[in-house]
Amino acid sequence: MDEYLGNVFHDRTYTESFAYKYSEYLGIGSILFTVVIFALILARDLKKDMYALIHAKSLCGRNYIIGKMIAGVGFVYAVIIPLTFIINMIAMRVGKSYGFRVDFWDIWKKVIVLDFPSILLTGCLMMFIALLFRSIMPAIPALLLYFLYSNMGTYDSSSGYIYKVKPFALFVRFPMLFSELTMPRGALWNVCFACVLSAVLLAASVVLWERRRGG
């Protein structure tokens, strides 16, 4: 076993393999956490009396939308960053105890690339759907359905039930063995899609807010 692990981690760091699995589980948990946070942030503002009061004030739609996004996404990031720092320190300590090479930035790179855009997209979707229907209730099941779609696997006749990267998925699953983990094909395209769609939804939310106030 020692010889096998030595060969596996000869040309890669222990933290690189760990980063993929950590990013996977962090993505699953952080998406659900973001849904809860935005539901709490938007629920009060979308009550009929509060909604009318906010729109009656001379509040710029851009300031309101960006302020809510910073509050929601910023809070999720504020939880993830210290958690990731602690996990990173533990992973590096474990890797060193086994005699494997470690890199402080392996986990951070995967979290920033794979998880941060997904959290931003989740917040933008919650914001846009809630403003579109003037209620937070349609946004929650919509995001849960999107979550289920992203987490669904496929059945293969030779391998059985396996996970594959789905187009436009919120997060990435890494079903391979720990020593064989790599970035699956299509994962970075989904990250680019999340960034572009987030920008579009932010702009659409601002326009929607201004039209509702003007009407």
Phi and psi in degrees as GROMACS dihedral restraints (atoms count N, CA, C in turn):
[ dihedral_restraints ]
;  ai    aj    ak    al  type     phi  dphi    fc
    3     4     5     6     1   -62.3    20    10
    4     5     6     7     1   -40.0    20    10
    6     7     8     9     1   -65.8    20    10
    7     8     9    10     1   -41.0    20    10
    9    10    11    12     1   -63.7    20    10
   10    11    12    13     1   -47.8    20    10
   12    13    14    15     1   -65.0    20    10
   13    14    15    16     1   -35.8    20    10
   15    16    17    18     1   -62.9    20    10
   16    17    18    19     1   -37.7    20    10
   18    19    20    21     1   -71.1    20    10
   19    20    21    22     1   -38.6    20    10
   21    22    23    24     1   -63.8    20    10
   22    23    24    25     1   -46.2    20    10
   24    25    26    27     1   -97.6    20    10
   25    26    27    28     1    21.7    20    10
   27    28    29    30     1   -70.9    20    10
   28    29    30    31     1   -39.5    20    10
   30    31    32    33     1  -113.1    20    10
   31    32    33    34     1    14.8    20    10
   33    34    35    36     1  -149.0    20    10
   34    35    36    37     1   159.7    20    10
   36    37    38    39     1   -89.5    20    10
   37    38    39    40     1   156.3    20    10
   39    40    41    42     1   -64.4    20    10
   40    41    42    43     1   -39.3    20    10
   42    43    44    45     1   -68.6    20    10
   43    44    45    46     1   -23.5    20    10
   45    46    47    48     1   -65.6    20    10
   46    47    48    49     1   -46.1    20    10
   48    49    50    51     1   -66.5    20    10
   49    50    51    52     1   -42.0    20    10
   51    52    53    54     1   -62.9    20    10
   52    53    54    55     1   -35.1    20    10
   54    55    56    57     1   -61.1    20    10
   55    56    57    58     1   -37.8    20    10
   57    58    59    60     1   -63.1    20    10
   58    59    60    61     1   -46.4    20    10
   60    61    62    63     1   -69.9    20    10
   61    62    63    64     1   -38.5    20    10
   63    64    65    66     1   -63.9    20    10
   64    65    66    67     1   -43.1    20    10
   66    67    68    69     1   -61.7    20    10
   67    68    69    70     1   -37.2    20    10
   69    70    71    72     1   -62.7    20    10
   70    71    72    73     1   -53.0    20    10
   72    73    74    75     1   -71.7    20    10
   73    74    75    76     1   -33.0    20    10
   75    76    77    78     1   -65.2    20    10
   76    77    78    79     1   -39.3    20    10
   78    79    80    81     1   -61.2    20    10
   79    80    81    82     1   -44.5    20    10
   81    82    83    84     1   -62.3    20    10
   82    83    84    85     1   -48.3    20    10
   84    85    86    87     1   -70.8    20    10
   85    86    87    88     1   -39.0    20    10
   87    88    89    90     1   -70.5    20    10
   88    89    90    91     1   -31.0    20    10
   90    91    92    93     1   -63.9    20    10
   91    92    93    94     1   -48.3    20    10
   93    94    95    96     1   -64.4    20    10
   94    95    96    97     1   -38.6    20    10
   96    97    98    99     1   -64.2    20    10
   97    98    99   100     1   -39.7    20    10
   99   100   101   102     1   -65.5    20    10
  100   101   102   103     1   -39.3    20    10
  102   103   104   105     1   -59.4    20    10
  103   104   105   106     1   -44.4    20    10
  105   106   107   108     1   -64.3    20    10
  106   107   108   109     1   -45.0    20    10
  108   109   110   111     1   -62.3    20    10
  109   110   111   112     1   -45.4    20    10
  111   112   113   114     1   -71.2    20    10
  112   113   114   115     1   -31.2    20    10
  114   115   116   117     1   -62.7    20    10
  115   116   117   118     1   -40.5    20    10
  117   118   119   120     1   -70.0    20    10
  118   119   120   121     1   -39.5    20    10
  120   121   122   123     1   -67.6    20    10
  121   122   123   124     1   -40.4    20    10
  123   124   125   126     1   -91.5    20    10
  124   125   126   127     1   -19.0    20    10
  126   127   128   129     1   -57.9    20    10
  127   128   129   130     1   -45.1    20    10
  129   130   131   132     1   -69.7    20    10
  130   131   132   133     1   -40.7    20    10
  132   133   134   135     1   -67.9    20    10
  133   134   135   136     1   -23.3    20    10
  135   136   137   138     1   -95.4    20    10
  136   137   138   139     1     4.3    20    10
  138   139   140   141     1   -66.6    20    10
  139   140   141   142     1   147.9    20    10
  141   142   143   144     1   -55.8    20    10
  142   143   144   145     1   -47.6    20    10
  144   145   146   147     1   -68.3    20    10
  145   146   147   148     1   -42.1    20    10
  147   148   149   150     1   -69.2    20    10
  148   149   150   151     1   -38.8    20    10
  150   151   152   153     1   -60.9    20    10
  151   152   153   154     1   -44.7    20    10
  153   154   155   156     1   -66.6    20    10
  154   155   156   157     1   -38.1    20    10
  156   157   158   159     1   -66.0    20    10
  157   158   159   160     1   -42.7    20    10
  159   160   161   162     1   -64.2    20    10
  160   161   162   163     1   -42.5    20    10
  162   163   164   165     1   -72.9    20    10
  163   164   165   166     1   -20.5    20    10
  165   166   167   168     1   -77.4    20    10
  166   167   168   169     1   -21.6    20    10
  168   169   170   171     1   -81.3    20    10
  169   170   171   172     1   157.9    20    10
  171   172   173   174     1   -82.2    20    10
  172   173   174   175     1    61.5    20    10
  174   175   176   177     1  -102.3    20    10
  175   176   177   178     1   121.3    20    10
  177   178   179   180     1   -65.3    20    10
  178   179   180   181     1   133.2    20    10
  180   181   182   183     1   -60.0    20    10
  181   182   183   184     1   -39.1    20    10
  183   184   185   186     1   -62.5    20    10
  184   185   186   187     1   -42.8    20    10
  186   187   188   189     1   -65.2    20    10
  187   188   189   190     1   -39.8    20    10
  189   190   191   192     1   -66.1    20    10
  190   191   192   193     1   -48.8    20    10
  192   193   194   195     1   -64.0    20    10
  193   194   195   196     1   -48.8    20    10
  195   196   197   198     1   -65.0    20    10
  196   197   198   199     1   -37.1    20    10
  198   199   200   201     1   -62.4    20    10
  199   200   201   202     1   -43.6    20    10
  201   202   203   204     1   -66.4    20    10
  202   203   204   205     1   -39.4    20    10
  204   205   206   207     1   -65.2    20    10
  205   206   207   208     1   -42.4    20    10
  207   208   209   210     1   -63.3    20    10
  208   209   210   211     1   -41.4    20    10
  210   211   212   213     1   -64.3    20    10
  211   212   213   214     1   -46.5    20    10
  213   214   215   216     1   -74.3    20    10
  214   215   216   217     1   -56.2    20    10
  216   217   218   219     1   -66.0    20    10
  217   218   219   220     1   -38.5    20    10
  219   220   221   222     1   -61.4    20    10
  220   221   222   223     1   -38.8    20    10
  222   223   224   225     1   -65.3    20    10
  223   224   225   226     1   -42.4    20    10
  225   226   227   228     1   -63.6    20    10
  226   227   228   229     1   -44.3    20    10
  228   229   230   231     1   -61.4    20    10
  229   230   231   232     1   -38.6    20    10
  231   232   233   234     1   -64.5    20    10
  232   233   234   235     1   -27.5    20    10
  234   235   236   237     1   -80.6    20    10
  235   236   237   238     1   -41.0    20    10
  237   238   239   240     1   -69.3    20    10
  238   239   240   241     1   -39.6    20    10
  240   241   242   243     1   -61.8    20    10
  241   242   243   244     1   -52.0    20    10
  243   244   245   246     1   -66.5    20    10
  244   245   246   247     1   -34.8    20    10
  246   247   248   249     1   -61.8    20    10
  247   248   249   250     1   -45.1    20    10
  249   250   251   252     1   -65.1    20    10
  250   251   252   253     1   -36.9    20    10
  252   253   254   255     1   -61.9    20    10
  253   254   255   256     1   -44.0    20    10
  255   256   257   258     1   -64.8    20    10
  256   257   258   259     1   -47.8    20    10
  258   259   260   261     1   -61.5    20    10
  259   260   261   262     1   -38.6    20    10
  261   262   263   264     1   -61.9    20    10
  262   263   264   265     1   -43.9    20    10
  264   265   266   267     1   -63.4    20    10
  265   266   267   268     1   -40.7    20    10
  267   268   269   270     1   -65.8    20    10
  268   269   270   271     1   -44.7    20    10
  270   271   272   273     1   -62.3    20    10
  271   272   273   274     1   -41.3    20    10
  273   274   275   276     1   -65.2    20    10
  274   275   276   277     1   -38.6    20    10
  276   277   278   279     1   -66.3    20    10
  277   278   279   280     1   -42.2    20    10
  279   280   281   282     1   -65.2    20    10
  280   281   282   283     1   -45.1    20    10
  282   283   284   285     1   -59.6    20    10
  283   284   285   286     1   -43.2    20    10
  285   286   287   288     1   -65.9    20    10
  286   287   288   289     1   -34.8    20    10
  288   289   290   291     1   -65.5    20    10
  289   290   291   292     1   -26.9    20    10
  291   292   293   294     1   -88.7    20    10
  292   293   294   295     1    -4.2    20    10
  294   295   296   297     1    84.6    20    10
  295   296   297   298     1    15.6    20    10
  297   298   299   300     1   -93.2    20    10
  298   299   300   301     1   157.4    20    10
  300   301   302   303     1   -74.7    20    10
  301   302   303   304     1   144.4    20    10
  303   304   305   306     1  -133.2    20    10
  304   305   306   307     1   158.3    20    10
  306   307   308   309     1  -139.3    20    10
  307   308   309   310     1   127.1    20    10
  309   310   311   312     1   -59.2    20    10
  310   311   312   313     1   -32.7    20    10
  312   313   314   315     1   -90.8    20    10
  313   314   315   316     1    -5.5    20    10
  315   316   317   318     1   -58.2    20    10
  316   317   318   319     1   -51.5    20    10
  318   319   320   321     1   -68.1    20    10
  319   320   321   322     1   -41.6    20    10
  321   322   323   324     1   -61.6    20    10
  322   323   324   325     1   -40.6    20    10
  324   325   326   327     1   -62.6    20    10
  325   326   327   328     1   -42.4    20    10
  327   328   329   330     1   -69.0    20    10
  328   329   330   331     1   -39.3    20    10
  330   331   332   333     1   -66.2    20    10
  331   332   333   334     1   -44.0    20    10
  333   334   335   336     1   -65.8    20    10
  334   335   336   337     1   -41.7    20    10
  336   337   338   339     1   -77.4    20    10
  337   338   339   340     1   -42.8    20    10
  339   340   341   342     1   -95.9    20    10
  340   341   342   343     1   -32.6    20    10
  342   343   344   345     1  -101.4    20    10
  343   344   345   346     1   -41.9    20    10
  345   346   347   348     1   -60.4    20    10
  346   347   348   349     1   -44.2    20    10
  348   349   350   351     1   -63.1    20    10
  349   350   351   352     1   -34.8    20    10
  351   352   353   354     1   -66.9    20    10
  352   353   354   355     1   -39.4    20    10
  354   355   356   357     1   -64.6    20    10
  355   356   357   358     1   -43.0    20    10
  357   358   359   360     1   -61.6    20    10
  358   359   360   361     1   -44.1    20    10
  360   361   362   363     1   -63.8    20    10
  361   362   363   364     1   -40.1    20    10
  363   364   365   366     1   -60.7    20    10
  364   365   366   367     1   -44.6    20    10
  366   367   368   369     1   -63.5    20    10
  367   368   369   370     1   -41.0    20    10
  369   370   371   372     1   -66.0    20    10
  370   371   372   373     1   -39.5    20    10
  372   373   374   375     1   -65.3    20    10
  373   374   375   376     1   -44.1    20    10
  375   376   377   378     1   -60.0    20    10
  376   377   378   379     1   -44.1    20    10
  378   379   380   381     1   -63.2    20    10
  379   380   381   382     1   -49.3    20    10
  381   382   383   384     1   -65.4    20    10
  382   383   384   385     1   -47.2    20    10
  384   385   386   387     1   -64.9    20    10
  385   386   387   388     1   -40.3    20    10
  387   388   389   390     1   -63.8    20    10
  388   389   390   391     1   -42.2    20    10
  390   391   392   393     1   -70.2    20    10
  391   392   393   394     1   -34.7    20    10
  393   394   395   396     1   -63.6    20    10
  394   395   396   397     1   -42.4    20    10
  396   397   398   399     1   -99.9    20    10
  397   398   399   400     1     0.0    20    10
  399   400   401   402     1    56.2    20    10
  400   401   402   403     1    31.4    20    10
  402   403   404   405     1  -158.7    20    10
  403   404   405   406     1   145.6    20    10
  405   406   407   408     1   -81.1    20    10
  406   407   408   409     1   -17.1    20    10
  408   409   410   411     1   -62.4    20    10
  409   410   411   412     1   -43.7    20    10
  411   412   413   414     1   -67.7    20    10
  412   413   414   415     1   -25.6    20    10
  414   415   416   417     1   -69.7    20    10
  415   416   417   418     1   -36.1    20    10
  417   418   419   420     1   -65.5    20    10
  418   419   420   421     1   -54.8    20    10
  420   421   422   423     1   -63.5    20    10
  421   422   423   424     1   -32.4    20    10
  423   424   425   426     1   -62.3    20    10
  424   425   426   427     1   -44.4    20    10
  426   427   428   429     1   -70.6    20    10
  427   428   429   430     1   -34.3    20    10
  429   430   431   432     1   -65.9    20    10
  430   431   432   433     1   -38.2    20    10
  432   433   434   435     1   -65.8    20    10
  433   434   435   436     1   -40.9    20    10
  435   436   437   438     1   -62.6    20    10
  436   437   438   439     1   -39.5    20    10
  438   439   440   441     1   -62.4    20    10
  439   440   441   442     1   -45.5    20    10
  441   442   443   444     1   -63.3    20    10
  442   443   444   445     1   -40.4    20    10
  444   445   446   447     1   -59.5    20    10
  445   446   447   448     1   -44.8    20    10
  447   448   449   450     1   -65.4    20    10
  448   449   450   451     1   -28.4    20    10
  450   451   452   453     1   -94.8    20    10
  451   452   453   454     1    -2.7    20    10
  453   454   455   456     1   -76.9    20    10
  454   455   456   457     1   140.1    20    10
  456   457   458   459     1  -100.5    20    10
  457   458   459   460     1  -172.9    20    10
  459   460   461   462     1  -131.2    20    10
  460   461   462   463     1   155.6    20    10
  462   463   464   465     1   -97.9    20    10
  463   464   465   466     1   125.9    20    10
  465   466   467   468     1  -114.1    20    10
  466   467   468   469     1   135.4    20    10
  468   469   470   471     1   -62.7    20    10
  469   470   471   472     1   -30.0    20    10
  471   472   473   474     1   -92.8    20    10
  472   473   474   475     1   -33.6    20    10
  474   475   476   477     1  -107.4    20    10
  475   476   477   478     1   -10.7    20    10
  477   478   479   480     1    84.9    20    10
  478   479   480   481     1  -147.1    20    10
  480   481   482   483     1   -81.6    20    10
  481   482   483   484     1   118.9    20    10
  483   484   485   486     1  -134.0    20    10
  484   485   486   487     1   160.6    20    10
  486   487   488   489     1   -98.9    20    10
  487   488   489   490     1   134.4    20    10
  489   490   491   492     1  -130.1    20    10
  490   491   492   493     1   154.4    20    10
  492   493   494   495     1   -66.8    20    10
  493   494   495   496     1   122.4    20    10
  495   496   497   498     1   -93.9    20    10
  496   497   498   499     1   144.8    20    10
  498   499   500   501     1   -59.6    20    10
  499   500   501   502     1   131.6    20    10
  501   502   503   504     1    67.3    20    10
  502   503   504   505     1    21.4    20    10
  504   505   506   507     1   -68.8    20    10
  505   506   507   508     1   151.3    20    10
  507   508   509   510     1   -73.6    20    10
  508   509   510   511     1   -31.2    20    10
  510   511   512   513     1  -144.9    20    10
  511   512   513   514     1   170.7    20    10
  513   514   515   516     1  -115.4    20    10
  514   515   516   517     1   133.9    20    10
  516   517   518   519     1   -98.9    20    10
  517   518   519   520     1   144.7    20    10
  519   520   521   522     1  -122.6    20    10
  520   521   522   523     1    88.9    20    10
  522   523   524   525     1   -83.9    20    10
  523   524   525   526     1    -5.8    20    10
  525   526   527   528     1   -69.3    20    10
  526   527   528   529     1   169.6    20    10
  528   529   530   531     1   -63.4    20    10
  529   530   531   532     1   152.3    20    10
  531   532   533   534     1   -54.6    20    10
  532   533   534   535     1   -38.5    20    10
  534   535   536   537     1   -79.6    20    10
  535   536   537   538     1    -8.5    20    10
  537   538   539   540     1  -115.3    20    10
  538   539   540   541     1    12.2    20    10
  540   541   542   543     1   -68.7    20    10
  541   542   543   544     1   129.3    20    10
  543   544   545   546     1  -142.0    20    10
  544   545   546   547     1   169.2    20    10
  546   547   548   549     1   -72.1    20    10
  547   548   549   550     1   116.2    20    10
  549   550   551   552     1   -70.3    20    10
  550   551   552   553     1   155.3    20    10
  552   553   554   555     1   -65.4    20    10
  553   554   555   556     1   134.2    20    10
  555   556   557   558     1    97.3    20    10
  556   557   558   559     1   -13.9    20    10
  558   559   560   561     1   -66.1    20    10
  559   560   561   562     1   -43.1    20    10
  561   562   563   564     1   -70.6    20    10
  562   563   564   565     1   -30.1    20    10
  564   565   566   567     1   -63.6    20    10
  565   566   567   568     1   -38.8    20    10
  567   568   569   570     1   -65.8    20    10
  568   569   570   571     1   -35.1    20    10
  570   571   572   573     1   -64.8    20    10
  571   572   573   574     1   -44.4    20    10
  573   574   575   576     1   -62.4    20    10
  574   575   576   577     1   -41.1    20    10
  576   577   578   579     1   -61.2    20    10
  577   578   579   580     1   -42.2    20    10
  579   580   581   582     1   -62.4    20    10
  580   581   582   583     1   -41.2    20    10
  582   583   584   585     1   -67.1    20    10
  583   584   585   586     1   -44.6    20    10
  585   586   587   588     1   -66.4    20    10
  586   587   588   589     1   -46.6    20    10
  588   589   590   591     1   -64.8    20    10
  589   590   591   592     1   -34.7    20    10
  591   592   593   594     1   -61.3    20    10
  592   593   594   595     1   -44.3    20    10
  594   595   596   597     1   -63.4    20    10
  595   596   597   598     1   -41.9    20    10
  597   598   599   600     1   -64.6    20    10
  598   599   600   601     1   -43.1    20    10
  600   601   602   603     1   -67.9    20    10
  601   602   603   604     1   -35.9    20    10
  603   604   605   606     1   -62.8    20    10
  604   605   606   607     1   -47.0    20    10
  606   607   608   609     1   -62.9    20    10
  607   608   609   610     1   -42.3    20    10
  609   610   611   612     1   -65.0    20    10
  610   611   612   613     1   -36.8    20    10
  612   613   614   615     1   -66.3    20    10
  613   614   615   616     1   -39.4    20    10
  615   616   617   618     1   -64.2    20    10
  616   617   618   619     1   -45.7    20    10
  618   619   620   621     1   -62.0    20    10
  619   620   621   622     1   -42.8    20    10
  621   622   623   624     1   -63.2    20    10
  622   623   624   625     1   -42.2    20    10
  624   625   626   627     1   -61.3    20    10
  625   626   627   628     1   -46.3    20    10
  627   628   629   630     1   -65.0    20    10
  628   629   630   631     1   -38.0    20    10
  630   631   632   633     1   -66.9    20    10
  631   632   633   634     1   -39.1    20    10
  633   634   635   636     1   -66.0    20    10
  634   635   636   637     1   -37.4    20    10
  636   637   638   639     1   -70.7    20    10
  637   638   639   640     1   -39.1    20    10
  639   640   641   642     1   -68.6    20    10
  640   641   642   643     1   -31.1    20    10
